Amino acid sequence: MNSEMWKSLSAVKNGNVYEAPYGPYSWMGGPPSVQRLLSMIWLGNLFYPDVFDYNVDDRVKEFYSMFFRYNLSDTELYDLMVYAKSDASSDSTQTPVPVVGILAGLCAASVFAFARRRN
């Protein structure tokens, strides 16, 4: 948000910037893992809360319990998601990135990563 390189972007000016959570690995990047499922849960709720109508905190806690056999505390969850949530008090007039495009991108990245590993 404070970088000279990004400050001219309207998203930065309007405070519409989110950081993908990281723990134990990046939810959006490498290494390819089950964490990418969390990114779909998070992004769907962030961009289209009326369609993906669930409490993302509850879903993240459920995911960690199911896949990692670890019960996140409220403090740990907050630290994990501190820059990943929208400010409910702000009025955003910008159209979010289409979730279908994001999901297609994640699927394509997974296919390419799998194909690369086979070679």
N, C-alpha and C positions, 0 to 999 in steps of 0.2 A: 504494500500500500504506500510505502514511503520512497520507493525506488524512483529515481529520475527517469529511468528507462520506461516505466509503465504509467507514470502519473498523467500523461495526456489522454489515456484511454477513458472513455465515458464510464465504463464499469468501475474503474478506480475512483473517478471523480464522484460517482453516485454511491459508492460503498457497496457495490454489488460484486464483491470478490469473496470467494470461499476457498478454503484450503482443504484439500482431500486429507482425511484423517490418516494417521500412520500408527499402526500398532496391531500386532507386532511387525507387520510389513505394510507398505503403502497399499491403500485400498484401490488405487488407480494404476499403479505402475508395477515395477518388478520387485522381487521375482514373481512370475505368474503363480498365483495361488488362489485358494478359496476366498481370500480377502476381496477379490473382485465381485463376488456376490454381494458383499456389503456395500460396495460402491453403487450397485443397482438399487438396493434398498434405500440408501441415502439419497442418491440423485433423484429417484422417482418422487420421493416425498418432498425434497427441496424444491424441485421445479414444478411439480403438479400435485400439491397437497390435496386438492379436491378429488383427484383420481386415485392417488396412492394415500388413502385416508387411514393412516395409522400413526401411532406414536413411535417415531423413529428411535427414541431412547429405549423403549421397551424392546423393539426389534433387535437393536444392537446388543443389548444385554442377553436376549434370548440366543442370538447367534453365537456370542462368546461362550455361553454356557454349553450350547450344543456341540460346537466344533472344537473348542479349546478346553472344555471342562473347567472353565474359569468364570467365577461370578464377579463381574465388574461392580465396583462400588460406585455410588453417585459421584464421588470426587474423581475417580478414574475416568468415568464416562464424560464428565465435564471437561477434564484435561484433554481427552481424546478428541472431543467434538468442538472445542472452544472457537475455532475459526471455520467450522463447517456448517454452521446454522445461519439461517437468515434472521435478521432483526425483525421480530414480529411487529414492532412499532413503526417501521419505515414503510412508506408507500412506494412500491416499485412499479413503474409504468413500462419497464422494458419487458419484452417477450423473452422467456427463457429458451435456452437451447433445446431443440426437440429431443425428448428422451429416446425416441426410436433411433435417431441418429447416433446417440451416445451408445445405446445398446448394440447397434450394428457395428460400431467401431470397436467395442469391447470384444464382440464375437470374432470380428476379423482379426484383431490382434491375437486372440487366443489361437485361432487356426494357424496363423503364420508362426507363432511361437512353437506350436506343436510340430508343424512341418519342419521347422528349423532344427528342432531337437532330434527328429528322426534322421536327418542327414548327418 
